[in-house]
Amino acid sequence: QVQLVESGGGLVQTGGSVRLSCAASGRTFISSSMAWFRQAPGKEREFMAGIRWSGDARYYGKSVKGRFTISRDNAANTVALQMNNLQPDDTAVYYCAARDGTRAVVLDPAQYDYWGQGTQVTVSS
């Protein structure tokens, strides 16, 4: 079992930066691939970034590649998402997700086993 708690959301101006953090509890974090998704009102949950359980591979959605960076600290059981050059279209609830059992990062949210409660990021124009 993995429990996830996101933090770091808030209100930011266009062009600004936000760093999201996800704290994980549970012994399986080290073997879990982690990802960040977001969901805007009326839209489907969208893959933003993922990092393999081993930390040796990172993946990004097309809309955020070059602006967002995912990282993990297995010693601290945390995964972070650094978001730069934010735009109004980035406004959404951001979720941390875990896929355990040393499985790969995938884009389909249905393939993830554990989810955080989400944190709101609002980008003002």
Buried (B, 14 or more C-beta within 10 A) or exposed (E): EBEBBBBBBEEBEEEBEBBBBBBBEBEBBBBBBBBBBBBEEEEEBBBBBBBBBEBEEBBBBEBBEEBBBBBBEBEEBBBBBBBBEBBEEBBBBBBBBBBBEEBEBBEEBEBBBBBBEBBEBBBEE
